[in-house]
Amino acid sequence: MNRLTTWLALVAAPLISGAVAAPAQRSAEEVVRAYTQAANDGDLEKFLAQYAPGIRKYRFPGELASEGLEHNRQVYTKAFASYPDLHVEILDLFALDEMVVAHDRVTGRPDGKTADEITVYEVKDGLITRIEYVKQTVN
């Protein structure tokens, strides 16, 4: 076999046999960090891309506040335009399997105040499926 044939055999064999590894699934923590970074960058599409189509958001202790990707698109299209200086800093974050708990500090609010927040995220198949806003303190 010449070099080209050998190279083709090495490259094509896994493709033909189906042995190509799927892209690595992002961890729940990576998804939440990407979500936060997209918010800080003001990148609406990247922000929304972290959501599962049926995303559900709750206010503790389980009051449904928002449901569905399209509803969130409407809400955040306005929010990103109205509050361009908003910034979320992750102060503490821990993950256990698909659950992530984050303690965030939000600055750049229109009222000039700072908010500390505790939020719980559920991530399945690399997308946020549920968010529970547990606590917010505004100073």
C-alpha positions in Angstrom: 0.0 0.0 0.0 1.2 3.5 -0.8 1.0 6.3 1.7 -2.3 7.7 0.4 -4.0 4.4 0.6 -2.7 3.8 4.1 -3.8 7.3 5.2 -7.3 6.8 3.7 -7.6 3.4 5.4 -6.7 4.9 8.7 -9.1 7.8 8.4 -12.0 6.1 6.6 -12.1 2.9 8.6 -13.6 4.4 11.7 -16.1 6.4 9.6 -17.2 3.4 7.8 -17.5 1.2 10.9 -19.3 3.9 12.9 -16.6 3.9 15.5 -16.2 7.7 15.4 -16.7 9.0 19.0 -19.5 11.4 19.5 -18.6 14.9 20.7 -18.1 15.0 24.5 -21.2 16.1 26.3 -20.7 19.2 28.3 -21.0 18.9 32.1 -23.8 20.6 33.9 -21.4 23.1 35.4 -20.0 23.9 31.9 -23.5 24.6 30.6 -24.3 27.0 33.5 -21.0 28.8 33.1 -21.6 29.2 29.3 -25.1 30.5 30.1 -23.7 33.1 32.5 -21.0 34.1 30.1 -23.5 34.5 27.2 -25.6 36.8 29.5 -22.5 38.9 30.4 -21.6 39.1 26.7 -25.1 40.2 25.8 -25.2 37.3 23.3 -28.9 36.5 23.2 -28.6 33.6 20.8 -25.8 31.9 22.7 -27.8 32.5 25.9 -30.9 30.9 24.6 -29.0 28.1 23.1 -28.3 26.8 26.6 -32.0 26.1 27.1 -34.0 23.0 26.3 -37.0 23.9 24.2 -39.3 23.1 27.1 -37.3 25.1 29.7 -39.3 25.8 32.9 -38.4 28.4 35.4 -39.7 28.5 38.9 -39.6 30.9 41.9 -39.0 29.0 45.1 -40.9 27.0 46.4 -42.2 25.9 43.0 -44.3 28.7 41.5 -44.0 28.4 37.7 -42.7 31.7 36.4 -41.8 31.0 32.8 -42.1 28.1 30.3 -40.8 27.5 26.9 -38.0 28.8 24.7 -40.1 31.3 22.7 -41.4 32.9 25.9 -37.9 33.3 27.1 -36.8 34.7 23.8 -39.4 37.5 24.1 -38.5 38.3 27.7 -34.7 38.3 27.2 -34.8 40.2 23.8 -36.3 43.1 25.8 -34.1 42.6 28.9 -30.8 42.5 26.9 -31.8 45.7 25.1 -33.0 47.5 28.2 -30.2 46.5 30.6 -26.9 46.3 28.6 -24.7 46.9 31.7 -26.1 44.0 33.7 -23.3 41.6 34.8 -23.5 38.3 36.6 -20.5 37.1 38.7 -20.5 33.6 39.9 -19.4 33.7 43.5 -19.8 30.0 44.3 -21.0 27.1 42.3 -21.2 23.4 42.9 -22.6 20.6 40.8 -23.9 17.1 41.6 -24.7 15.1 38.5 -27.3 17.1 36.5 -27.9 19.7 39.3 -26.0 22.9 39.7 -26.4 25.4 42.6 -25.0 28.9 41.9 -24.5 31.9 44.2 -24.4 34.9 41.9 -23.9 38.6 42.3 -25.7 40.8 39.8 -24.5 44.3 39.2 -25.4 46.9 36.6 -29.0 46.9 37.5 -31.0 50.0 36.5 -31.7 50.8 40.1 -27.9 50.9 40.8 -28.3 48.2 43.5 -26.5 44.8 43.7 -28.4 41.5 44.0 -27.1 38.3 45.4 -28.9 35.3 44.2 -29.1 31.5 44.8 -30.3 29.6 41.8 -30.6 25.9 41.1 -30.2 24.6 37.5 -31.2 21.2 36.2 -29.2 20.2 33.0 -30.1 17.2 30.8 -28.4 16.2 27.6 -26.3 19.4 27.7 -29.2 21.8 28.0 -30.9 23.6 30.9 -34.3 22.1 31.5 -35.3 23.7 34.7 -34.2 26.8 36.8 -35.4 27.4 40.3 -34.8 30.9 41.6 -34.4 30.2 45.3 -33.4 33.5 46.9 -32.5 37.1 45.9 -31.3 39.8 48.3 -31.0 43.3 46.9 -28.6 45.8 48.6 
